[in-house]
Amino acid sequence: MSLLELKHVYKIYGDLHALDDVNLKIEEGEWVAIMGPSGSGKSTVMNIIGCMDKPTKGEVLLDGKDISKESSQGLTEIRRDKIGLIFQQFHLINYLTALENVMVAQYYHSMPDEAEAMEALERVGLADRANHLPSQLSGGEQQRVCVARALINHPELILADEPTGNLDETNERIVLDLFRQLHAEGTTLIVVTHDAEVGASAERVITLEYGKVTSENGGTEFGKAARKDVI
């Protein structure tokens, strides 16, 4: 059984079909990039997969359960318990330290655990920046705090929206290396991006145009073999 499956998914706004009969499967442990030009439906797919929106028609199966019929509260609980979100704009709370921003995610899931939050920051190489505010961190450091926050509750799926869009080349490489490590450990990653390098790093690339899946391919040889090589 696939971890995630979209079956004949539509998202319709009046005469506009933001998604038009989208079908895709994502297996546990895959690293998938969703690409396409502006207006192709990438953000709409992300919002539906991330339980921030529901399709007009079709099924969205997570662990075999159709989540497309869930209430808003039900979607919030699924997002909290099963999905780690990483955003282009970071969405850190500006008056909280890096450590506290990670602990906020714990608070909404269960109980804050400072030691566990510190371990998450250590994992992304930011233990020495734990007590810094977002304004005291570079863009790359803020994005790594977002990765730590997404990982803290051990989600089944990491969903990243243009995670390198605001980063320079050096910090983009750092974030991609983190994704490669997560993929090697068996984490399921879905990255929505317009960046060709980010897409090529993935195990599989799905391209959208005008709300439809127009192509699907296997990314680079590194992307396909990364987990096997590292393990």
Secondary structure by P-SEA (a helix, b strand, c coil): cccbbbcbbbbbccccccccccccccccccbbbbbbccccaaaaaaaaaaccccccbbbbbccccccccccaaaaaaaaaccbbbbbccccccccccaaaaaaaaaaacccccaaaaaaaaaaaccccccccccccccaaaaaaaaaaaaacccccbbbbccccccccaaaaaaaaaaaaaaaaabbbbbbbcccaaaaaaccbbbbbccccccccccccccccccccccc
